[in-house]
Amino acid sequence: MKHLTILVPEGDNNLSSIVGAYKIFTRANEYRKKAGGRELFTIELAGISPEVDFFGGLFSAKPHKHFSAVTHTDLIIIPSVNHNYHKAVSGNQQLIDWVEQQYKNGAAVASICTGAFLLAASGLLDGKSCSTHWAAADTFRSMFPKVKLEPDKLITDEQGIYTNGGAYSFLNLMIYLVEKYYDRQTAIFCAKVFQIEIDRQSQSAFIIFTGQKQHDDDMVKEAQAYIESKADEKISVEELSARFAVGRRNFDRRFVRATGNTPVEYSQRVKMELAKKAFETTRKTVNEVMYEVGYADVKAFREVFRKITGMSPLAYREKYNKSAVC
């Protein structure tokens, strides 16, 4: 029988991702047993303290054992942590070191939402793809520049390391892992029981773009402000770099280093965020919104909108603005 370890980190973290992971894998075991097979995983919670409080002591979790007592495990799940990421990392260094060693011993590791901060602190994500909550993306990039952060993705799967996007999207990762370790039939059963949309791949439609400003390049910050102030216009990168008296190649390099996006990508994200808000709050047509954000070509606007949100403009409006559909 395989062993599954669900970590209970120190700190007032996210209880739902611990409970949710435990319930889904427990149900998968039950389904397998009822079908005449054997339970696949022994499931245990492991942590540093014998009891960890959540939400100011309103709830608590009692790990089955201290993490050091788990000498071998096959799969580790790291739950979401609180938003004081530096404190979460420093307060859980023992767990982080243990995760690194277990991975080297052959265990797979899955991080939920901001649990990616603990996983990244181990160094195991260096050079690999990773997702986390879109709201934590800027902080994550600044703390772990060697990681290939892909916040648009709902799930990443690389060399036995799994990560996922934010909040309750961890349920999709759990179903993904159930299919990986059990089979498709068990995954479908769990998806139906817990009413989770199976095979969802993106968190793009949920991202609220606020601009990547957690850097120290003042020239790039000025360029970002200029792009945001001219969201209804078409701005060429040549014009932008000339405005700041910087060569095009150097301008692009500095912009990407600071924000994680090229100037063109940044401009597109600014424009599409304005378009999303217009679709959510007004009854304007696609063409009206398109012109407001500086596009004149419907096809180009639709392609960029779909690339960033994963949905067409009409589908987005229908999903988030019922009054505009009536």
Residue frames as qw, qx, qy, qz and C-alpha x, y, z in Angstrom:
[[0.000, 0.888, 0.461, 0.000, 0.00, 0.00, 0.00],
 [0.385, 0.495, -0.025, 0.779, 1.21, 3.50, -0.86],
 [0.356, -0.560, -0.464, 0.587, 1.55, 6.26, 1.70],
 [0.127, 0.732, 0.267, 0.614, 0.04, 9.75, 1.37],
 [0.404, -0.379, -0.406, 0.727, 1.21, 12.53, 3.67],
 [0.018, 0.837, 0.319, 0.445, -0.90, 15.67, 3.99],
 [0.431, 0.080, -0.385, 0.812, 1.15, 18.32, 5.74],
 [0.287, -0.877, -0.383, -0.039, -0.19, 20.57, 8.49],
 [0.475, 0.409, -0.202, 0.753, 2.26, 23.51, 8.44],
 [0.308, -0.442, -0.465, 0.703, 2.78, 25.90, 11.33],
 [0.041, 0.080, -0.111, -0.990, 0.72, 29.09, 11.26],
 [0.463, 0.451, 0.522, -0.556, -2.90, 30.08, 10.81],
 [0.032, -0.204, 0.721, 0.662, -3.13, 28.62, 7.32],
 [0.591, 0.076, -0.302, -0.744, -5.88, 27.23, 5.12],
 [0.499, -0.105, 0.794, -0.330, -7.81, 24.42, 6.78],
 [0.775, 0.408, 0.159, -0.455, -10.09, 23.72, 3.81],
 [0.575, 0.585, -0.547, -0.168, -7.27, 22.46, 1.59],
 [0.068, -0.331, 0.906, -0.257, -6.19, 20.00, 4.29],
 [0.571, 0.162, 0.642, -0.484, -9.71, 18.73, 4.91],
 [0.702, 0.537, -0.080, -0.461, -10.59, 18.67, 1.21],
 [0.380, 0.522, -0.758, -0.096, -7.53, 16.64, 0.26],
 [0.210, -0.167, 0.901, -0.341, -8.18, 14.19, 3.11],
 [0.640, 0.290, 0.467, -0.537, -11.86, 13.72, 2.21],
 [0.672, 0.556, -0.280, -0.401, -11.32, 13.21, -1.53],
 [0.330, 0.437, -0.837, 0.003, -8.55, 10.64, -1.15],
 [0.343, -0.052, 0.823, -0.450, -10.48, 8.86, 1.61],
 [0.716, 0.391, 0.250, -0.522, -13.50, 8.63, -0.70],
 [0.560, 0.559, -0.553, -0.260, -11.29, 7.37, -3.55],
 [0.002, 0.299, -0.930, 0.212, -10.01, 4.62, -1.23],
 [0.529, 0.159, 0.643, -0.530, -13.58, 3.68, -0.27],
 [0.704, 0.508, -0.101, -0.486, -14.68, 3.53, -3.90],
 [0.395, 0.497, -0.767, -0.097, -11.76, 1.28, -4.81],
 [0.176, -0.155, 0.904, -0.357, -12.53, -1.03, -1.89],
 [0.637, 0.299, 0.432, -0.565, -16.23, -1.29, -2.74],
 [0.666, 0.549, -0.331, -0.381, -15.26, -2.21, -6.30],
 [0.999, -0.038, -0.022, 0.025, -13.44, -5.25, -4.94],
 [0.606, 0.533, -0.345, 0.479, -9.95, -3.79, -4.83],
 [0.624, -0.403, -0.384, 0.548, -7.67, -2.70, -2.02],
 [0.098, -0.975, -0.080, 0.185, -7.30, 0.78, -0.63],
 [0.689, 0.583, -0.100, 0.419, -4.48, 2.45, -2.50],
 [0.218, 0.587, -0.355, 0.694, -3.21, 4.89, 0.13],
 [0.506, -0.539, -0.516, 0.432, -2.63, 4.99, 3.83],
 [0.102, 0.761, 0.136, 0.626, -3.50, 8.64, 4.48],
 [0.581, -0.510, -0.390, 0.500, -1.84, 10.52, 7.32],
 [0.032, 0.957, 0.012, 0.288, -1.59, 14.13, 8.42],
 [0.769, -0.182, -0.191, 0.583, 1.88, 15.15, 9.56],
 [0.055, 0.927, 0.018, 0.370, 3.22, 18.36, 11.04],
 [0.333, 0.433, -0.536, 0.644, 5.57, 19.96, 13.52],
 [0.295, -0.237, 0.505, -0.776, 3.12, 20.61, 16.37],
 [0.071, 0.198, 0.970, -0.124, 0.65, 18.09, 17.87],
 [0.163, 0.747, 0.633, -0.121, -2.15, 20.61, 17.28],
 [0.230, 0.030, 0.235, 0.944, -2.44, 23.62, 14.95],
 [0.184, 0.638, 0.532, -0.525, -5.10, 26.30, 15.30],
 [0.229, 0.323, 0.552, 0.734, -6.91, 27.93, 12.39],
 [0.164, -0.661, -0.373, -0.630, -8.93, 31.16, 12.17],
 [0.171, -0.565, 0.355, -0.725, -7.85, 32.46, 15.55],
 [0.123, -0.139, 0.888, -0.421, -8.49, 29.17, 17.34],
 [0.696, 0.113, 0.066, -0.706, -11.99, 28.64, 15.95],
 [0.970, 0.164, -0.132, -0.123, -10.84, 25.35, 14.41],
 [0.293, -0.681, 0.668, 0.065, -7.85, 23.11, 14.97],
 [0.866, 0.311, -0.367, -0.136, -6.15, 20.15, 13.31],
 [0.623, -0.569, 0.534, -0.056, -4.31, 17.35, 15.10],
 [0.502, 0.535, -0.645, -0.213, -1.76, 15.63, 12.84],
 [0.964, -0.130, -0.214, -0.092, -1.52, 11.86, 13.15],
 [0.847, -0.285, -0.010, 0.449, 2.21, 12.15, 13.78],
 [0.186, -0.813, 0.269, 0.481, 5.27, 14.37, 13.75],
 [0.669, 0.678, -0.223, -0.208, 6.68, 14.67, 10.25],
 [0.044, 0.643, -0.764, 0.034, 10.00, 13.13, 11.35],
 [0.607, -0.089, 0.751, -0.243, 8.17, 9.88, 12.14],
 [0.802, 0.541, 0.170, -0.188, 7.29, 9.53, 8.45],
 [0.475, -0.495, 0.582, 0.437, 10.43, 7.88, 7.12],
 [0.168, 0.014, 0.766, 0.621, 8.96, 6.99, 3.73],
 [0.443, 0.568, 0.442, -0.534, 6.03, 8.38, 1.78],
 [0.502, 0.280, 0.662, 0.480, 4.90, 8.20, -1.84],
 [0.097, 0.657, 0.382, 0.642, 2.94, 11.42, -2.19],
 [0.266, -0.369, -0.419, 0.786, 3.11, 14.66, -0.19],
 [0.048, 0.768, 0.465, 0.438, 0.40, 17.33, -0.30],
 [0.294, -0.144, -0.281, 0.902, 1.35, 20.82, 0.86],
 [0.049, 0.782, 0.620, -0.039, -1.75, 22.89, 1.69],
 [0.168, 0.790, 0.123, 0.577, -2.27, 26.59, 1.16],
 [0.503, -0.266, -0.423, 0.705, -0.48, 28.89, 3.62],
 [0.053, -0.868, -0.348, 0.350, -1.32, 32.32, 5.02],
 [0.471, 0.834, 0.119, 0.261, -0.41, 35.52, 3.19],
 [0.255, -0.876, 0.406, 0.045, 2.63, 36.33, 5.33],
 [0.915, 0.344, -0.212, 0.014, 4.80, 34.28, 3.01],
 [0.317, 0.606, -0.599, 0.417, 8.18, 35.07, 4.56],
 [0.475, -0.396, 0.570, -0.541, 6.85, 34.07, 7.99],
 [0.945, 0.081, 0.093, -0.302, 5.26, 30.92, 6.56],
 [0.762, 0.471, -0.407, 0.177, 8.59, 29.88, 5.04],
 [0.117, 0.555, -0.635, 0.525, 10.72, 30.70, 8.09],
 [0.602, -0.302, 0.468, -0.572, 8.25, 29.01, 10.46],
 [0.946, 0.117, 0.206, -0.222, 8.20, 25.77, 8.46],
 [0.256, 0.724, -0.627, -0.134, 11.84, 25.30, 7.48],
 [0.400, -0.260, 0.871, -0.117, 11.95, 21.84, 9.07],
 [0.715, 0.410, 0.514, -0.237, 9.02, 20.70, 6.94],
 [0.502, 0.800, -0.218, -0.246, 10.57, 22.26, 3.84],
 [0.010, -0.600, 0.798, 0.057, 13.84, 20.38, 4.38],
 [0.549, 0.005, 0.815, -0.187, 11.88, 17.15, 4.96],
 [0.698, 0.610, 0.232, -0.296, 9.92, 17.61, 1.73],
 [0.338, 0.772, -0.504, -0.191, 13.16, 18.12, -0.20],
 [0.196, -0.402, 0.893, -0.044, 14.66, 14.94, 1.24],
 [0.641, 0.231, 0.678, -0.274, 11.52, 12.88, 0.63],
 [0.637, 0.706, -0.049, -0.305, 11.41, 14.01, -3.00],
 [0.196, 0.667, -0.714, -0.091, 15.02, 12.94, -3.43],
 [0.349, -0.168, 0.904, -0.181, 14.00, 9.59, -1.92],
 [0.010, 0.150, 0.889, 0.433, 11.32, 9.14, -4.60],
 [0.134, 0.596, 0.676, -0.412, 8.19, 10.83, -3.25],
 [0.148, 0.557, 0.445, 0.686, 5.98, 12.97, -5.49],
 [0.153, -0.378, -0.417, 0.812, 5.00, 16.40, -4.14],
 [0.042, 0.646, 0.566, 0.511, 1.87, 18.46, -4.78],
 [0.136, -0.200, -0.350, 0.905, 1.39, 22.03, -3.58],
 [0.038, 0.734, 0.672, 0.095, -1.99, 23.69, -3.20],
 [0.003, -0.967, -0.200, -0.161, -2.38, 27.40, -3.98],
 [0.013, 0.896, -0.355, 0.264, 0.15, 29.39, -1.90],
 [0.880, -0.361, 0.295, 0.091, 1.62, 26.16, -0.59],
 [0.763, 0.550, -0.009, 0.339, 3.87, 26.69, -3.61],
 [0.031, -0.889, 0.333, -0.313, 5.86, 29.13, -1.45],
 [0.703, -0.507, 0.493, -0.080, 6.91, 26.30, 0.85],
 [0.910, 0.231, 0.296, 0.176, 7.67, 24.03, -2.09],
 [0.500, 0.800, -0.094, 0.319, 9.69, 26.71, -3.87],
 [0.306, -0.845, 0.393, -0.197, 11.67, 27.42, -0.70],
 [0.883, -0.233, 0.398, 0.090, 12.98, 23.85, -0.92],
 [0.053, -0.596, 0.600, 0.531, 14.64, 24.63, -4.25],
 [0.507, 0.148, 0.841, 0.120, 12.78, 21.76, -5.92],
 [0.462, 0.771, 0.420, -0.129, 10.94, 24.16, -8.25],
 [0.119, -0.718, 0.359, 0.584, 14.04, 25.91, -9.58],
 [0.033, 0.303, -0.741, -0.598, 13.91, 25.78, -13.37],
 [0.061, 0.322, 0.938, 0.109, 10.49, 24.11, -13.31],
 [0.253, -0.431, -0.381, -0.778, 6.99, 25.35, -14.10],
 [0.156, -0.292, -0.754, 0.567, 4.73, 26.33, -11.23],
 [0.222, -0.602, -0.395, -0.657, 1.32, 27.83, -10.60],
 [0.198, -0.274, -0.656, 0.675, -0.09, 29.56, -7.53],
 [0.109, 0.799, 0.539, -0.244, -2.89, 31.98, -6.73],
 [0.433, 0.641, 0.234, 0.589, -2.86, 34.81, -9.26],
 [0.241, -0.943, -0.052, -0.223, -3.01, 37.38, -6.44],
 [0.681, -0.640, 0.272, 0.229, 0.29, 36.08, -5.02],
 [0.834, 0.438, 0.124, 0.312, 2.12, 35.95, -8.37],
 [0.241, 0.869, -0.214, 0.375, 4.14, 39.17, -8.00],
 [0.513, -0.707, 0.440, -0.208, 5.35, 38.27, -4.52],
 [0.942, -0.044, 0.319, 0.095, 6.20, 34.76, -5.66],
 [0.695, 0.634, -0.021, 0.338, 8.27, 36.05, -8.59],
 [0.006, 0.866, -0.342, 0.364, 10.23, 38.38, -6.34],
 [0.660, -0.545, 0.484, -0.179, 10.96, 35.65, -3.79],
 [0.748, -0.078, 0.637, 0.171, 11.69, 32.84, -6.27],
 [0.351, 0.725, -0.269, -0.528, 13.06, 34.27, -9.55],
 [0.048, -0.357, 0.889, 0.283, 14.47, 30.88, -10.62],
 [0.399, 0.304, 0.848, -0.172, 10.99, 29.32, -10.87],
 [0.049, -0.120, -0.595, -0.793, 9.01, 29.47, -14.13],
 [0.258, 0.344, 0.626, -0.650, 5.78, 30.86, -12.73],
 [0.136, -0.187, -0.690, -0.686, 2.72, 30.26, -14.92],
 [0.228, 0.169, 0.597, -0.750, -0.24, 31.74, -12.99],
 [0.581, 0.171, -0.281, -0.745, -2.62, 31.24, -15.94],
 [0.519, 0.067, -0.841, -0.137, -2.33, 27.47, -15.52],
 [0.745, -0.472, 0.003, -0.472, -4.60, 25.65, -13.13],
 [0.906, -0.324, 0.265, 0.063, -2.28, 22.64, -12.76],
 [0.347, 0.721, -0.595, -0.074, 1.37, 22.00, -13.54],
 [0.962, -0.153, 0.222, -0.033, 2.87, 18.51, -13.69],
 [0.502, 0.739, -0.430, 0.128, 6.62, 18.16, -14.04],
 [0.461, 0.372, -0.732, 0.338, 9.02, 15.46, -12.83],
 [0.522, -0.344, -0.748, 0.225, 6.80, 14.28, -10.00],
 [0.114, -0.280, -0.367, 0.880, 5.98, 17.78, -8.79],
 [0.007, -0.637, -0.667, -0.387, 2.45, 19.16, -9.06],
 [0.065, -0.235, -0.312, 0.918, 1.23, 22.68, -8.34],
 [0.085, 0.638, 0.714, 0.275, -2.11, 24.41, -8.80],
 [0.021, 0.549, 0.130, 0.825, -3.77, 27.81, -8.89],
 [0.072, -0.263, 0.456, -0.847, -5.68, 29.53, -6.15],
 [0.548, -0.130, 0.311, -0.765, -8.30, 28.96, -3.50],
 [0.767, 0.034, 0.542, -0.341, -10.79, 26.14, -4.12],
 [0.687, 0.557, -0.393, -0.253, -9.26, 25.21, -7.45],
 [0.144, -0.461, 0.865, -0.138, -7.23, 22.77, -5.34],
 [0.756, 0.126, 0.529, -0.364, -10.21, 20.44, -5.76],
 [0.754, 0.605, -0.165, -0.196, -9.33, 20.13, -9.44],
 [0.199, 0.627, -0.744, 0.116, -5.78, 19.17, -8.52],
 [0.507, -0.212, 0.761, -0.344, -7.07, 16.49, -6.15],
 [0.841, 0.370, 0.266, -0.291, -9.23, 14.99, -8.92],
 [0.535, 0.715, -0.445, -0.062, -6.24, 15.16, -11.26],
 [0.060, -0.517, 0.824, -0.222, -4.12, 13.24, -8.73],
 [0.718, 0.023, 0.589, -0.371, -6.87, 10.69, -8.12],
 [0.826, 0.528, -0.026, -0.197, -6.95, 9.93, -11.83],
 [0.328, 0.711, -0.617, 0.080, -3.15, 9.76, -11.92],
 [0.135, -0.392, 0.855, -0.313, -2.86, 7.31, -9.02],
 [0.605, 0.168, 0.689, -0.362, -6.17, 5.41, -9.19],
 [0.311, 0.235, 0.755, 0.527, -7.88, 5.57, -12.59],
 [0.135, -0.186, -0.301, -0.926, -10.27, 7.66, -14.67],
 [0.482, -0.479, -0.664, -0.310, -13.35, 5.91, -13.32],
 [0.499, -0.491, -0.511, 0.499, -12.43, 6.71, -9.71],
 [0.184, -0.116, 0.002, 0.976, -11.70, 10.33, -10.65],
 [0.282, -0.323, -0.488, -0.760, -15.11, 10.69, -12.33],
 [0.531, -0.530, -0.661, 0.023, -16.81, 9.16, -9.31],
 [0.419, -0.417, -0.348, 0.728, -15.09, 11.60, -6.92],
 [0.036, 0.051, 0.220, 0.973, -15.81, 14.53, -9.23],
 [0.398, -0.442, -0.586, -0.551, -19.52, 13.61, -9.21],
 [0.550, -0.519, -0.600, 0.260, -19.71, 13.01, -5.46],
 [0.360, -0.492, -0.206, 0.765, -18.00, 16.30, -4.60],
 [0.351, 0.858, 0.376, -0.005, -19.50, 18.10, -7.63],
 [0.305, -0.654, 0.343, 0.601, -16.18, 19.26, -9.04],
 [0.652, 0.709, -0.081, -0.256, -15.82, 20.24, -12.68],
 [0.824, -0.196, 0.420, 0.327, -13.43, 17.67, -14.10],
 [0.670, 0.294, 0.361, 0.578, -10.65, 18.46, -16.61],
 [0.064, 0.994, 0.083, 0.013, -10.56, 22.22, -15.97],
 [0.807, 0.151, -0.014, 0.571, -7.14, 23.44, -17.08],
 [0.302, 0.424, -0.017, 0.854, -7.01, 27.21, -16.60],
 [0.243, -0.662, -0.520, 0.482, -7.60, 29.86, -13.96],
 [0.277, 0.153, 0.256, 0.914, -7.26, 32.65, -16.55],
 [0.195, -0.635, -0.496, -0.560, -10.89, 33.79, -16.35],
 [0.561, -0.724, -0.382, 0.126, -10.53, 34.39, -12.61],
 [0.580, -0.106, -0.090, 0.802, -7.41, 36.54, -12.75],
 [0.008, 0.975, 0.216, -0.042, -7.79, 40.22, -11.84],
 [0.685, 0.283, -0.034, 0.670, -4.80, 41.96, -13.39],
 [0.291, -0.929, -0.159, 0.164, -3.46, 44.73, -11.16],
 [0.387, 0.837, -0.310, 0.230, -0.03, 45.19, -12.72],
 [0.870, -0.188, -0.238, 0.389, 3.28, 43.82, -11.51],
 [0.037, 0.912, -0.112, 0.394, 4.68, 46.69, -9.42],
 [0.744, -0.642, 0.173, 0.062, 6.77, 44.87, -6.82],
 [0.807, 0.210, 0.048, 0.550, 10.13, 45.73, -8.35],
 [0.384, -0.707, -0.043, 0.592, 12.72, 48.51, -8.06],
 [0.411, 0.142, 0.459, 0.775, 13.09, 49.63, -11.69],
 [0.113, 0.600, 0.302, -0.732, 11.72, 53.20, -11.68],
 [0.176, 0.306, -0.517, -0.780, 11.91, 53.50, -15.47],
 [0.180, -0.197, -0.924, -0.273, 9.74, 50.41, -15.90],
 [0.023, -0.539, -0.695, 0.475, 7.27, 51.71, -13.30],
 [0.162, 0.520, -0.046, -0.837, 6.96, 54.95, -15.29],
 [0.215, 0.131, -0.756, -0.605, 6.45, 52.94, -18.48],
 [0.097, -0.355, -0.927, 0.075, 3.76, 50.85, -16.77],
 [0.072, 0.591, 0.440, -0.672, 1.96, 53.99, -15.61],
 [0.192, 0.407, -0.363, -0.816, 2.13, 55.42, -19.12],
 [0.174, -0.071, -0.909, -0.373, 0.73, 52.21, -20.66],
 [0.066, -0.480, -0.824, 0.292, -2.12, 52.20, -18.13],
 [0.100, 0.584, 0.206, -0.779, -2.94, 55.86, -18.80],
 [0.326, 0.424, -0.459, -0.709, -3.14, 55.20, -22.55],
 [0.429, 0.055, 0.898, -0.083, -5.18, 51.99, -22.41],
 [0.567, 0.645, 0.415, -0.300, -7.56, 53.35, -25.07],
 [0.357, 0.819, -0.341, -0.292, -4.71, 53.93, -27.52],
 [0.962, 0.178, -0.006, 0.208, -2.37, 51.78, -29.54],
 [0.220, -0.889, 0.388, 0.106, 1.19, 52.29, -28.33],
 [0.835, 0.416, -0.331, 0.144, 4.22, 50.94, -30.17],
 [0.816, -0.457, -0.048, 0.351, 7.13, 49.61, -28.15],
 [0.568, 0.296, 0.080, 0.764, 9.50, 51.72, -30.27],
 [0.121, -0.750, -0.126, -0.639, 7.58, 54.83, -29.24],
 [0.715, -0.685, -0.109, -0.088, 7.63, 53.73, -25.62],
 [0.822, -0.202, -0.008, 0.533, 11.36, 52.95, -25.49],
 [0.376, 0.476, 0.098, 0.789, 12.16, 56.24, -27.27],
 [0.345, -0.821, -0.180, -0.419, 10.08, 58.11, -24.72],
 [0.720, -0.682, 0.103, 0.072, 12.41, 56.85, -22.00],
 [0.244, 0.837, -0.488, -0.031, 15.56, 57.17, -24.13],
 [0.580, -0.343, 0.739, -0.016, 16.35, 53.47, -23.90],
 [0.238, 0.297, -0.781, -0.496, 17.18, 51.13, -26.79],
 [0.784, -0.062, -0.244, -0.567, 14.39, 48.76, -27.79],
 [0.750, 0.060, -0.652, 0.094, 16.25, 45.58, -26.87],
 [0.242, 0.119, -0.642, 0.718, 17.39, 46.90, -23.48],
 [0.459, -0.155, 0.137, -0.864, 13.91, 48.28, -22.80],
 [0.827, -0.067, -0.414, -0.374, 12.30, 44.89, -23.49],
 [0.623, 0.091, -0.693, 0.352, 14.88, 43.11, -21.33],
 [0.012, 0.138, -0.525, 0.839, 14.36, 45.45, -18.35],
 [0.607, -0.133, -0.038, -0.782, 10.58, 45.29, -18.68],
 [0.831, -0.043, -0.524, -0.181, 10.49, 41.49, -18.72],
 [0.467, 0.118, -0.683, 0.549, 12.94, 41.25, -15.81],
 [0.142, -0.126, 0.411, -0.892, 10.80, 43.60, -13.72],
 [0.620, 0.039, 0.136, -0.772, 7.27, 42.44, -14.58],
 [0.505, 0.008, 0.863, -0.024, 7.48, 38.97, -16.09],
 [0.572, 0.664, 0.479, -0.046, 5.75, 40.29, -19.22],
 [0.421, 0.183, 0.327, 0.826, 6.97, 41.91, -22.41],
 [0.112, 0.241, 0.116, -0.957, 5.70, 45.49, -22.93],
 [0.424, -0.044, -0.574, -0.699, 3.24, 44.18, -25.53],
 [0.455, -0.303, -0.836, 0.037, 1.93, 41.48, -23.16],
 [0.164, -0.318, -0.530, 0.769, 1.60, 44.02, -20.37],
 [0.254, 0.139, -0.150, -0.945, -0.36, 46.40, -22.59],
 [0.479, -0.149, -0.735, -0.457, -2.62, 43.54, -23.67],
 [0.379, -0.335, -0.799, 0.327, -3.31, 42.55, -20.06],
 [0.010, 0.274, 0.294, -0.915, -4.14, 46.14, -19.10],
 [0.377, 0.072, -0.374, -0.844, -6.52, 46.48, -22.04],
 [0.504, -0.186, -0.803, -0.258, -8.19, 43.11, -21.48],
 [0.220, -0.305, -0.723, 0.580, -8.72, 43.84, -17.77],
 [0.219, 0.251, 0.091, -0.939, -10.60, 47.01, -18.75],
 [0.474, 0.014, -0.621, -0.624, -12.56, 45.01, -21.33],
 [0.370, -0.223, -0.890, 0.147, -13.47, 42.39, -18.71],
 [0.023, -0.329, -0.529, 0.782, -14.79, 45.06, -16.35],
 [0.350, 0.184, -0.221, -0.892, -16.85, 46.58, -19.16],
 [0.499, -0.079, -0.776, -0.377, -18.39, 43.20, -19.99],
 [0.304, -0.253, -0.827, 0.399, -19.10, 42.55, -16.29],
 [0.069, -0.460, -0.475, 0.747, -20.75, 45.90, -15.52],
 [0.299, 0.435, -0.104, -0.843, -22.27, 47.33, -18.73],
 [0.733, 0.411, 0.522, -0.148, -24.45, 46.31, -21.65],
 [0.191, 0.743, -0.414, -0.491, -21.91, 47.49, -24.24],
 [0.926, 0.366, -0.025, -0.095, -21.39, 45.42, -27.36],
 [0.848, -0.160, 0.209, 0.460, -18.14, 43.65, -28.18],
 [0.498, 0.571, 0.178, 0.628, -17.36, 46.31, -30.79],
 [0.201, -0.914, -0.023, -0.352, -17.97, 49.16, -28.36],
 [0.736, -0.631, 0.199, 0.141, -15.69, 47.62, -25.74],
 [0.819, 0.163, 0.227, 0.501, -13.11, 46.79, -28.38],
 [0.313, 0.747, 0.082, 0.581, -12.84, 50.43, -29.51],
 [0.437, -0.874, 0.041, -0.208, -12.68, 51.64, -25.91],
 [0.750, -0.529, 0.320, 0.236, -9.53, 49.63, -25.27],
 [0.032, -0.747, 0.468, 0.471, -7.75, 50.70, -28.43],
 [0.433, -0.002, 0.843, 0.318, -8.51, 47.88, -30.86],
 [0.449, 0.434, -0.165, -0.763, -9.92, 48.32, -34.36],
 [0.477, 0.214, -0.789, -0.323, -9.75, 44.70, -35.52],
 [0.805, -0.292, 0.103, -0.506, -12.45, 42.40, -34.08],
 [0.935, 0.117, -0.328, 0.064, -10.50, 39.24, -34.86],
 [0.435, 0.409, -0.525, 0.607, -7.34, 40.52, -33.14],
 [0.384, -0.445, 0.342, -0.733, -9.35, 41.66, -30.10],
 [0.918, -0.171, -0.047, -0.355, -11.09, 38.30, -29.77],
 [0.834, 0.236, -0.430, 0.252, -7.82, 36.38, -30.10],
 [0.205, 0.423, -0.531, 0.705, -6.07, 38.42, -27.41],
 [0.592, -0.370, 0.217, -0.683, -9.11, 38.27, -25.11],
 [0.966, -0.063, -0.175, -0.179, -9.31, 34.49, -25.45],
 [0.659, 0.349, -0.510, 0.428, -5.55, 34.09, -24.93],
 [0.016, 0.398, -0.505, 0.766, -5.70, 36.00, -21.64],
 [0.580, -0.195, 0.355, -0.707, -9.06, 34.81, -20.24],
 [0.169, -0.041, 0.983, 0.051, -9.47, 31.44, -21.91],
 [0.324, 0.588, 0.709, -0.214, -12.92, 32.54, -23.12],
 [0.241, 0.478, 0.443, 0.719, -14.42, 34.50, -25.99],
 [0.064, -0.117, 0.193, -0.972, -15.71, 38.04, -25.21],
 [0.603, -0.255, -0.320, -0.685, -19.32, 36.90, -25.62],
 [0.741, -0.224, -0.629, 0.076, -18.86, 33.82, -23.45],
 [0.348, -0.018, -0.500, 0.793, -17.24, 35.96, -20.76],
 [0.280, -0.174, 0.035, -0.943, -20.09, 38.47, -20.80],
 [0.714, -0.250, -0.473, -0.453, -22.69, 35.70, -20.62],
 [0.680, -0.158, -0.640, 0.322, -20.91, 34.14, -17.64],
 [0.380, -0.212, -0.435, 0.788, -20.33, 37.27, -15.58],
 [0.188, 0.175, 0.090, -0.962, -23.10, 39.67, -16.61],
 [0.210, 0.389, 0.897, 0.005, -26.52, 38.05, -16.74],
 [0.225, 0.736, 0.334, -0.544, -28.30, 41.38, -17.24],
 [0.109, 0.569, -0.471, -0.666, -26.41, 41.98, -20.48],
 [0.061, -0.002, 0.947, 0.315, -27.71, 38.68, -21.87],
 [0.249, 0.515, 0.737, -0.360, -31.37, 39.35, -21.09]]
